[in-house]
Amino acid sequence: MKSHRQEHKLVRRNVVARGRSARTSVSLERVVWQAFREIAAQQGKTVHQLTLEIDRTRTLNRSAAIRVYIIEYYRAELVGARHDAL
């Protein structure tokens, strides 16, 4: 099990942005990368495909836009779970 400090350390990874040949780096915490990969897999997409989707509508910097996407995704999941429980 990784320590709390390691999970929150920024990790820089390359992603595809604005097209197949445009690569850029994104810095996110390890735990955020993990959540992003899980969401992409659940949707049957790659991290690159999901990044491109987020890029189409983002108004924030890319890292912030990904974090907001993850939060909104999990919030929608919670609302759905609450609705299903009723």
The first five atom37 places (N, CA, C, CB, O) and aatype in JSON, in Angstrom:
{
  "aatype": [12, 11, 15, 8, 1, 5, 6, 8, 11, 10, 19, 1, 1, 2, 19, 19, 0, 1, 7, 1, 15, 0, 1, 16, 15, 19, 15, 10, 6, 1, 19, 19, 17, 5, 0, 13, 1, 6, 9, 0, 0, 5, 5, 7, 11, 16, 19, 8, 5, 10, 16, 10, 6, 9, 3, 1, 16, 1, 16, 10, 2, 1, 15, 0, 0, 9, 1, 19, 18, 9, 9, 6, 18, 18, 1, 0, 6, 10, 19, 7, 0, 1, 8, 3, 0, 10],
  "atom_mask": [
    [1, 1, 1, 1, 1],
    [1, 1, 1, 1, 1],
    [1, 1, 1, 1, 1],
    [1, 1, 1, 1, 1],
    [1, 1, 1, 1, 1],
    [1, 1, 1, 1, 1],
    [1, 1, 1, 1, 1],
    [1, 1, 1, 1, 1],
    [1, 1, 1, 1, 1],
    [1, 1, 1, 1, 1],
    [1, 1, 1, 1, 1],
    [1, 1, 1, 1, 1],
    [1, 1, 1, 1, 1],
    [1, 1, 1, 1, 1],
    [1, 1, 1, 1, 1],
    [1, 1, 1, 1, 1],
    [1, 1, 1, 1, 1],
    [1, 1, 1, 1, 1],
    [1, 1, 1, 0, 1],
    [1, 1, 1, 1, 1],
    [1, 1, 1, 1, 1],
    [1, 1, 1, 1, 1],
    [1, 1, 1, 1, 1],
    [1, 1, 1, 1, 1],
    [1, 1, 1, 1, 1],
    [1, 1, 1, 1, 1],
    [1, 1, 1, 1, 1],
    [1, 1, 1, 1, 1],
    [1, 1, 1, 1, 1],
    [1, 1, 1, 1, 1],
    [1, 1, 1, 1, 1],
    [1, 1, 1, 1, 1],
    [1, 1, 1, 1, 1],
    [1, 1, 1, 1, 1],
    [1, 1, 1, 1, 1],
    [1, 1, 1, 1, 1],
    [1, 1, 1, 1, 1],
    [1, 1, 1, 1, 1],
    [1, 1, 1, 1, 1],
    [1, 1, 1, 1, 1],
    [1, 1, 1, 1, 1],
    [1, 1, 1, 1, 1],
    [1, 1, 1, 1, 1],
    [1, 1, 1, 0, 1],
    [1, 1, 1, 1, 1],
    [1, 1, 1, 1, 1],
    [1, 1, 1, 1, 1],
    [1, 1, 1, 1, 1],
    [1, 1, 1, 1, 1],
    [1, 1, 1, 1, 1],
    [1, 1, 1, 1, 1],
    [1, 1, 1, 1, 1],
    [1, 1, 1, 1, 1],
    [1, 1, 1, 1, 1],
    [1, 1, 1, 1, 1],
    [1, 1, 1, 1, 1],
    [1, 1, 1, 1, 1],
    [1, 1, 1, 1, 1],
    [1, 1, 1, 1, 1],
    [1, 1, 1, 1, 1],
    [1, 1, 1, 1, 1],
    [1, 1, 1, 1, 1],
    [1, 1, 1, 1, 1],
    [1, 1, 1, 1, 1],
    [1, 1, 1, 1, 1],
    [1, 1, 1, 1, 1],
    [1, 1, 1, 1, 1],
    [1, 1, 1, 1, 1],
    [1, 1, 1, 1, 1],
    [1, 1, 1, 1, 1],
    [1, 1, 1, 1, 1],
    [1, 1, 1, 1, 1],
    [1, 1, 1, 1, 1],
    [1, 1, 1, 1, 1],
    [1, 1, 1, 1, 1],
    [1, 1, 1, 1, 1],
    [1, 1, 1, 1, 1],
    [1, 1, 1, 1, 1],
    [1, 1, 1, 1, 1],
    [1, 1, 1, 0, 1],
    [1, 1, 1, 1, 1],
    [1, 1, 1, 1, 1],
    [1, 1, 1, 1, 1],
    [1, 1, 1, 1, 1],
    [1, 1, 1, 1, 1],
    [1, 1, 1, 1, 1]
  ],
  "atom_positions": [
    [[0.84, -1.18, 0.0], [0.0, 0.0, 0.0], [0.89, 1.25, 0.0], [-0.96, 0.0, 1.22], [1.83, 1.35, 0.79]],
    [[0.58, 2.18, -0.88], [1.38, 3.4, -0.96], [1.01, 4.35, 0.17], [1.18, 4.1, -2.33], [-0.12, 4.37, 0.64]],
    [[1.99, 5.1, 0.59], [1.74, 6.05, 1.66], [0.85, 7.18, 1.17], [3.06, 6.61, 2.21], [0.74, 7.43, -0.03]],
    [[0.23, 7.85, 2.1], [-0.64, 8.98, 1.79], [0.13, 10.03, 0.98], [-1.19, 9.61, 3.1], [-0.41, 10.6, 0.03]],
    [[1.36, 10.28, 1.36], [2.19, 11.28, 0.69], [2.45, 10.88, -0.77], [3.52, 11.48, 1.44], [2.42, 11.74, -1.65]],
    [[2.71, 9.61, -1.03], [2.97, 9.16, -2.4], [1.73, 9.27, -3.27], [3.47, 7.72, -2.39], [1.83, 9.63, -4.45]],
    [[0.57, 8.97, -2.73], [-0.69, 9.02, -3.49], [-1.0, 10.44, -3.96], [-1.84, 8.49, -2.65], [-1.67, 10.62, -4.98]],
    [[-0.53, 11.43, -3.23], [-0.85, 12.82, -3.55], [0.28, 13.55, -4.25], [-1.22, 13.55, -2.3], [0.19, 14.76, -4.49]],
    [[1.35, 12.83, -4.57], [2.46, 13.41, -5.3], [2.06, 13.59, -6.77], [3.72, 12.53, -5.17], [1.42, 12.72, -7.36]],
    [[2.44, 14.73, -7.35], [2.13, 14.98, -8.75], [2.94, 14.07, -9.66], [2.39, 16.45, -9.11], [4.14, 13.87, -9.46]],
    [[2.26, 13.53, -10.65], [2.9, 12.67, -11.64], [2.58, 13.27, -13.01], [2.4, 11.18, -11.53], [1.43, 13.58, -13.32]],
    [[3.61, 13.44, -13.82], [3.45, 14.02, -15.15], [3.4, 12.88, -16.17], [4.61, 15.02, -15.49], [4.27, 12.01, -16.19]],
    [[2.35, 12.9, -17.01], [2.2, 11.89, -18.07], [1.88, 12.6, -19.37], [1.09, 10.85, -17.71], [1.31, 13.69, -19.38]],
    [[2.26, 11.97, -20.47], [1.93, 12.49, -21.79], [0.55, 12.02, -22.2], [2.98, 12.06, -22.83], [0.18, 10.87, -21.99]],
    [[-0.21, 12.92, -22.8], [-1.52, 12.59, -23.34], [-1.64, 13.21, -24.73], [-2.67, 13.1, -22.41], [-0.91, 14.14, -25.08]],
    [[-2.56, 12.67, -25.51], [-2.85, 13.22, -26.83], [-3.83, 14.36, -26.64], [-3.41, 12.13, -27.81], [-4.8, 14.24, -25.89]],
    [[-3.59, 15.46, -27.32], [-4.47, 16.62, -27.2], [-4.64, 17.27, -28.57], [-3.91, 17.65, -26.18], [-3.69, 17.35, -29.35]],
    [[-5.84, 17.73, -28.85], [-6.14, 18.45, -30.08], [-5.76, 17.7, -31.35], [-5.44, 19.76, -30.06], [-5.42, 18.32, -32.35]],
    [[-5.82, 16.41, -31.31], [-5.51, 15.65, -32.51], [-4.55, 14.52, -32.22], [0.0, 0.0, 0.0], [-3.94, 14.47, -31.15]],
    [[-4.41, 13.63, -33.15], [-3.64, 12.41, -32.94], [-2.15, 12.67, -32.74], [-3.82, 11.49, -34.09], [-1.49, 11.93, -32.01]],
    [[-1.62, 13.7, -33.37], [-0.17, 13.9, -33.29], [0.25, 14.93, -32.24], [0.34, 14.32, -34.63], [1.44, 15.07, -31.97]],
    [[-0.7, 15.64, -31.67], [-0.36, 16.66, -30.67], [-0.32, 16.02, -29.29], [-1.39, 17.83, -30.7], [-1.35, 15.64, -28.74]],
    [[0.88, 15.91, -28.74], [1.03, 15.36, -27.39], [1.42, 16.49, -26.44], [2.1, 14.22, -27.37], [2.12, 17.43, -26.81]],
    [[0.94, 16.35, -25.23], [1.28, 17.32, -24.2], [1.37, 16.58, -22.88], [0.24, 18.49, -24.13], [0.9, 15.44, -22.77]],
    [[1.94, 17.19, -21.9], [2.02, 16.53, -20.59], [1.0, 17.14, -19.64], [3.44, 16.66, -20.0], [0.66, 18.32, -19.71]],
    [[0.52, 16.29, -18.76], [-0.45, 16.69, -17.75], [0.07, 16.21, -16.4], [-1.88, 16.11, -18.05], [0.51, 15.07, -16.27]],
    [[0.02, 17.08, -15.42], [0.44, 16.71, -14.06], [-0.79, 16.55, -13.18], [1.4, 17.78, -13.47], [-1.56, 17.49, -12.99]],
    [[-0.95, 15.36, -12.65], [-2.04, 15.04, -11.74], [-1.5, 14.17, -10.61], [-3.21, 14.32, -12.48], [-0.46, 13.52, -10.77]],
    [[-2.17, 14.15, -9.51], [-1.8, 13.29, -8.41], [-2.03, 11.83, -8.81], [-2.61, 13.64, -7.13], [-2.88, 11.53, -9.65]],
    [[-1.24, 10.93, -8.21], [-1.37, 9.5, -8.53], [-2.81, 9.02, -8.39], [-0.45, 8.67, -7.65], [-3.32, 8.31, -9.25]],
    [[-3.44, 9.4, -7.31], [-4.81, 8.95, -7.05], [-5.77, 9.5, -8.11], [-5.25, 9.39, -5.65], [-6.75, 8.84, -8.45]],
    [[-5.5, 10.69, -8.63], [-6.34, 11.28, -9.68], [-6.12, 10.53, -11.0], [-6.02, 12.8, -9.85], [-7.08, 10.26, -11.71]],
    [[-4.86, 10.19, -11.33], [-4.59, 9.39, -12.53], [-5.33, 8.05, -12.44], [-3.06, 9.15, -12.71], [-5.92, 7.6, -13.41]],
    [[-5.29, 7.44, -11.28], [-5.96, 6.16, -11.09], [-7.46, 6.29, -11.35], [-5.71, 5.61, -9.68], [-8.05, 5.48, -12.06]],
    [[-8.08, 7.31, -10.77], [-9.51, 7.53, -10.98], [-9.81, 7.8, -12.45], [-10.02, 8.7, -10.11], [-10.8, 7.3, -12.99]],
    [[-8.96, 8.58, -13.11], [-9.15, 8.91, -14.51], [-9.07, 7.66, -15.38], [-8.11, 9.95, -14.97], [-9.89, 7.48, -16.29]],
    [[-8.09, 6.79, -15.11], [-7.98, 5.53, -15.86], [-9.19, 4.64, -15.63], [-6.69, 4.77, -15.46], [-9.69, 4.01, -16.56]],
    [[-9.67, 4.59, -14.39], [-10.84, 3.76, -14.07], [-12.09, 4.26, -14.8], [-11.09, 3.75, -12.55], [-12.85, 3.46, -15.33]],
    [[-12.29, 5.57, -14.82], [-13.45, 6.14, -15.51], [-13.36, 5.86, -17.0], [-13.54, 7.67, -15.26], [-14.34, 5.45, -17.62]],
    [[-12.18, 6.07, -17.59], [-12.01, 5.8, -19.02], [-12.32, 4.34, -19.32], [-10.57, 6.14, -19.47], [-13.04, 4.04, -20.28]],
    [[-11.79, 3.43, -18.53], [-12.03, 2.0, -18.74], [-13.51, 1.66, -18.61], [-11.21, 1.16, -17.75], [-14.05, 0.88, -19.4]],
    [[-14.16, 2.24, -17.61], [-15.59, 1.97, -17.41], [-16.4, 2.43, -18.62], [-16.09, 2.67, -16.14], [-17.43, 1.84, -18.94]],
    [[-15.94, 3.47, -19.28], [-16.63, 3.99, -20.46], [-16.15, 3.34, -21.75], [-16.45, 5.49, -20.54], [-16.64, 3.68, -22.83]],
    [[-15.2, 2.41, -21.65], [-14.68, 1.74, -22.83], [-13.81, 2.64, -23.69], [0.0, 0.0, 0.0], [-13.77, 2.49, -24.91]],
    [[-13.12, 3.58, -23.05], [-12.28, 4.54, -23.75], [-10.86, 4.48, -23.2], [-12.85, 5.96, -23.62], [-10.61, 3.92, -22.13]],
    [[-9.95, 5.07, -23.93], [-8.6, 5.25, -23.42], [-8.54, 6.6, -22.71], [-7.54, 5.17, -24.56], [-9.42, 7.44, -22.86]],
    [[-7.48, 6.78, -21.94], [-7.26, 8.08, -21.28], [-7.13, 9.17, -22.34], [-5.98, 8.03, -20.38], [-7.6, 10.29, -22.15]],
    [[-6.49, 8.84, -23.46], [-6.31, 9.82, -24.54], [-7.66, 10.23, -25.14], [-5.4, 9.25, -25.64], [-7.9, 11.41, -25.39]],
    [[-8.53, 9.26, -25.37], [-9.86, 9.58, -25.91], [-10.65, 10.45, -24.95], [-10.64, 8.29, -26.21], [-11.31, 11.41, -25.37]],
    [[-10.6, 10.13, -23.68], [-11.33, 10.91, -22.69], [-10.75, 12.32, -22.57], [-11.32, 10.21, -21.33], [-11.49, 13.29, -22.39]],
    [[-9.44, 12.43, -22.66], [-8.79, 13.74, -22.63], [-9.25, 14.6, -23.8], [-7.25, 13.59, -22.65], [-9.54, 15.78, -23.63]],
    [[-9.33, 14.0, -24.98], [-9.8, 14.74, -26.16], [-11.24, 15.23, -25.97], [-9.71, 13.85, -27.42], [-11.56, 16.35, -26.35]],
    [[-12.09, 14.39, -25.39], [-13.48, 14.8, -25.11], [-13.53, 15.98, -24.15], [-14.29, 13.63, -24.54], [-14.27, 16.94, -24.37]],
    [[-12.74, 15.91, -23.09], [-12.7, 16.99, -22.11], [-12.16, 18.26, -22.76], [-11.83, 16.6, -20.9], [-12.66, 19.36, -22.49]],
    [[-11.16, 18.12, -23.61], [-10.56, 19.28, -24.29], [-11.57, 20.05, -25.15], [-9.4, 18.83, -25.16], [-11.47, 21.27, -25.28]],
    [[-12.52, 19.35, -25.72], [-13.48, 20.0, -26.61], [-14.33, 21.06, -25.92], [-14.39, 18.96, -27.22], [-14.77, 22.02, -26.55]],
    [[-14.55, 20.89, -24.63], [-15.46, 21.81, -23.93], [-14.81, 22.53, -22.75], [-16.66, 21.05, -23.44], [-15.47, 23.3, -22.05]],
    [[-13.54, 22.29, -22.52], [-12.93, 22.85, -21.31], [-12.73, 24.36, -21.41], [-11.6, 22.18, -21.04], [-12.47, 24.91, -22.48]],
    [[-12.87, 25.0, -20.25], [-12.58, 26.43, -20.13], [-11.46, 26.66, -19.11], [-13.86, 27.21, -19.72], [-11.0, 27.78, -18.93]],
    [[-11.03, 25.59, -18.46], [-9.96, 25.63, -17.46], [-8.7, 25.05, -18.08], [-10.36, 24.84, -16.19], [-8.73, 24.53, -19.19]],
    [[-7.58, 25.15, -17.35], [-6.4, 24.45, -17.85], [-6.69, 22.95, -17.83], [-5.12, 24.79, -17.0], [-7.59, 22.5, -17.12]],
    [[-5.94, 22.2, -18.6], [-6.25, 20.78, -18.81], [-6.27, 19.98, -17.51], [-5.23, 20.18, -19.76], [-7.2, 19.2, -17.3]],
    [[-5.3, 20.16, -16.65], [-5.26, 19.41, -15.39], [-6.49, 19.7, -14.54], [-4.0, 19.74, -14.61], [-7.11, 18.79, -13.99]],
    [[-6.84, 20.96, -14.43], [-8.02, 21.34, -13.65], [-9.29, 20.78, -14.29], [-8.12, 22.87, -13.53], [-10.19, 20.32, -13.59]],
    [[-9.36, 20.82, -15.61], [-10.54, 20.31, -16.31], [-10.71, 18.81, -16.07], [-10.44, 20.59, -17.81], [-11.84, 18.33, -15.92]],
    [[-9.61, 18.07, -16.04], [-9.69, 16.64, -15.76], [-10.15, 16.4, -14.33], [-8.32, 15.96, -16.0], [-10.98, 15.53, -14.09]],
    [[-9.62, 17.15, -13.38], [-10.04, 17.0, -11.98], [-11.54, 17.29, -11.83], [-9.22, 17.94, -11.06], [-12.25, 16.55, -11.16]],
    [[-12.0, 18.36, -12.46], [-13.43, 18.72, -12.39], [-14.27, 17.61, -13.03], [-13.7, 20.08, -13.1], [-15.32, 17.25, -12.49]],
    [[-13.83, 17.08, -14.16], [-14.56, 16.0, -14.83], [-14.71, 14.81, -13.88], [-13.83, 15.57, -16.12], [-15.79, 14.23, -13.77]],
    [[-13.62, 14.44, -13.21], [-13.65, 13.3, -12.29], [-14.63, 13.56, -11.15], [-12.25, 13.01, -11.74], [-15.43, 12.68, -10.8]],
    [[-14.58, 14.74, -10.58], [-15.51, 15.08, -9.49], [-16.94, 15.02, -9.97], [-15.2, 16.47, -8.92], [-17.8, 14.44, -9.3]],
    [[-17.22, 15.61, -11.12], [-18.59, 15.59, -11.65], [-19.05, 14.17, -11.96], [-18.69, 16.47, -12.91], [-20.21, 13.83, -11.75]],
    [[-18.14, 13.35, -12.46], [-18.47, 11.96, -12.77], [-18.9, 11.22, -11.5], [-17.26, 11.25, -13.42], [-19.95, 10.58, -11.47]],
    [[-18.08, 11.32, -10.45], [-18.4, 10.62, -9.22], [-19.61, 11.22, -8.51], [-17.21, 10.63, -8.3], [-20.36, 10.49, -7.86]],
    [[-19.82, 12.52, -8.62], [-21.03, 13.12, -8.03], [-22.27, 12.59, -8.73], [-20.98, 14.66, -8.14], [-23.27, 12.29, -8.07]],
    [[-22.22, 12.46, -10.05], [-23.36, 11.91, -10.8], [-23.6, 10.45, -10.39], [-23.11, 11.99, -12.33], [-24.75, 10.02, -10.28]],
    [[-22.52, 9.71, -10.16], [-22.65, 8.32, -9.7], [-23.35, 8.27, -8.34], [-21.27, 7.65, -9.61], [-24.2, 7.4, -8.1]],
    [[-23.0, 9.19, -7.44], [-23.63, 9.22, -6.12], [-25.11, 9.55, -6.21], [-22.94, 10.24, -5.23], [-25.93, 8.93, -5.53]],
    [[-25.43, 10.52, -7.05], [-26.84, 10.89, -7.23], [-27.62, 9.71, -7.79], [-26.98, 12.12, -8.15], [-28.74, 9.43, -7.36]],
    [[-27.03, 9.02, -8.76], [-27.67, 7.84, -9.33], [-27.87, 6.74, -8.31], [0.0, 0.0, 0.0], [-28.91, 6.08, -8.3]],
    [[-26.87, 6.53, -7.46], [-26.97, 5.51, -6.43], [-28.05, 5.85, -5.42], [-25.62, 5.33, -5.72], [-28.78, 4.97, -4.96]],
    [[-28.16, 7.12, -5.07], [-29.2, 7.55, -4.13], [-30.59, 7.37, -4.76], [-28.99, 9.04, -3.72], [-31.53, 6.92, -4.11]],
    [[-30.69, 7.71, -6.04], [-31.96, 7.59, -6.74], [-32.38, 6.12, -6.84], [-31.85, 8.21, -8.15], [-33.55, 5.8, -6.67]],
    [[-31.41, 5.23, -7.1], [-31.7, 3.81, -7.21], [-32.14, 3.21, -5.86], [-30.49, 3.07, -7.74], [-32.9, 2.25, -5.82]],
    [[-31.63, 3.8, -4.77], [-31.98, 3.29, -3.44], [-33.39, 3.65, -3.03], [-31.01, 3.83, -2.41], [-33.96, 3.01, -2.14]],
    [[-33.97, 4.66, -3.66], [-35.32, 5.08, -3.29], [-36.36, 4.22, -3.87], [-35.58, 6.48, -3.69], [-37.55, 4.44, -3.65]]
  ]
}
